[in-house]
Amino acid sequence: MTQTRKPSRLPAHDRHVLYERAVQSPHAELGLLTRLLRRAGQPARRLREDFSGTALLSASWVETGPDRTAVAVDLDPAVHRWAITHRLPALGPAAKRLRLVRADVRHAPRGPFDAVLALNFSYQVFQERAALKAYFAAARRALVPGGLFMLDLFGGHLSQQAVTERRRIGAGVTYVWEHEACDPITHRVRCAIHFELPGGRRLTRAFTYDWRLWSLPELNDLLAEAGFDRIEVQWDVEPPGVEPRYRPRRHAANQGAWLAYLVGRRPGRTARS
Ligand SMILES: C[S@@+](CC[C@H](N)C(=O)[O-])C[C@H]1O[C@@H](n2cnc3c(N)ncnc32)[C@H](O)[C@@H]1O
């Protein structure tokens, strides 16, 4: 795709811009992934970003090296239209190394990729075990032997309660995460993101989610059943309020709310073995 257009002007409170500022940390997440690939002796060149939304991670990836390519996969054409208008032009020549693909992640390009990322809990859209397992198996098939699949997850007893969290994200905007409901029988959770804007205005239900809250052991088992090995939990080892630092852990002290990463490897010879 050739990108010669200039980035178009964004409305001051574009919901995608606010979302990225509030919940995405491409530098930290790609830093963690790169460290894990290096430790595994794998190249860190070809990335697939599943549930990509506006493809911020993919763009950050291709910007960090001329040998890095990314495929951003999303079902919703609107988020990729946004990326074509606002993200790719700002990337310059690196935009040639980023491909936007409209697809269900279970039928996404096969690559092969060095890594597949599924972040911001988006895989929880699959509420049936068979559907989530089919997705995990498809992600494994898209990896080179030794390649890594990384997803994030949250938990703790607070994640099963109706709670509202507020956080200032600069320029007079407050990000509001509302956990509207959790069904203890099905673990179906309904969540919404709102933004409070300067002047008392509000972007209500800017994003909404209807997810199944999968537990860490369930995800761990499903990754194993889908054919991953060396499955590892990357746990935040810093106390609350300190910049997170993720390290592999087999056990952890209980907490009201936590966020972690799960990483699985496609079995087979690694690039250096
Ligand atoms: C929470 S957003 C994630 C955006 C971004 N990846 C992030 O880390 O913040 C979820 C995205 O997943 C997409 N999506 C939902 N179901 C999907 C599916 N089965 N296949 C591909 N994309 C899907 C939605 O269109 C939406 O853009």
PDBQT file of the ligand as one rigid body, heavy atoms in Angstrom, charges set to zero:
ROOT
HETATM    1  C1  LIG A 301      -9.919  -3.647  22.606  1.00  0.00    +0.000 C 
HETATM    2  S1  LIG A 301      -9.658  -3.305  20.851  1.00  0.00    +0.000 S 
HETATM    3  C2  LIG A 301      -7.918  -3.589  20.848  1.00  0.00    +0.000 C 
HETATM    4  C3  LIG A 301      -7.130  -2.493  20.198  1.00  0.00    +0.000 C 
HETATM    5  C4  LIG A 301      -5.613  -2.656  20.357  1.00  0.00    +0.000 C 
HETATM    6  N1  LIG A 301      -5.139  -3.967  19.922  1.00  0.00    +0.000 N 
HETATM    7  C5  LIG A 301      -5.127  -2.481  21.760  1.00  0.00    +0.000 C 
HETATM    8  O1  LIG A 301      -4.195  -3.184  22.160  1.00  0.00    +0.000 OA
HETATM    9  O2  LIG A 301      -5.585  -1.629  22.465  1.00  0.00    +0.000 OA
HETATM   10  C6  LIG A 301     -10.359  -4.762  20.158  1.00  0.00    +0.000 C 
HETATM   11  C7  LIG A 301     -10.322  -4.838  18.623  1.00  0.00    +0.000 C 
HETATM   12  O3  LIG A 301     -10.546  -6.199  18.253  1.00  0.00    +0.000 OA
HETATM   13  C8  LIG A 301     -11.310  -6.232  17.057  1.00  0.00    +0.000 C 
HETATM   14  N2  LIG A 301     -11.917  -7.583  16.963  1.00  0.00    +0.000 N 
HETATM   15  C9  LIG A 301     -12.902  -8.109  17.735  1.00  0.00    +0.000 A 
HETATM   16  N3  LIG A 301     -13.135  -9.397  17.378  1.00  0.00    +0.000 NA
HETATM   17  C10 LIG A 301     -12.245  -9.702  16.390  1.00  0.00    +0.000 A 
HETATM   18  C11 LIG A 301     -11.963 -10.893  15.634  1.00  0.00    +0.000 A 
HETATM   19  N4  LIG A 301     -12.635 -12.026  15.848  1.00  0.00    +0.000 N 
HETATM   20  N5  LIG A 301     -10.978 -10.840  14.716  1.00  0.00    +0.000 NA
HETATM   21  C12 LIG A 301     -10.299  -9.692  14.488  1.00  0.00    +0.000 A 
HETATM   22  N6  LIG A 301     -10.511  -8.543  15.192  1.00  0.00    +0.000 NA
HETATM   23  C13 LIG A 301     -11.470  -8.540  16.117  1.00  0.00    +0.000 A 
HETATM   24  C14 LIG A 301     -12.269  -5.082  17.206  1.00  0.00    +0.000 C 
HETATM   25  O4  LIG A 301     -12.729  -4.641  15.939  1.00  0.00    +0.000 OA
HETATM   26  C15 LIG A 301     -11.408  -4.026  17.917  1.00  0.00    +0.000 C 
HETATM   27  O5  LIG A 301     -10.799  -3.142  17.005  1.00  0.00    +0.000 OA
ENDROOT
TORSDOF 0
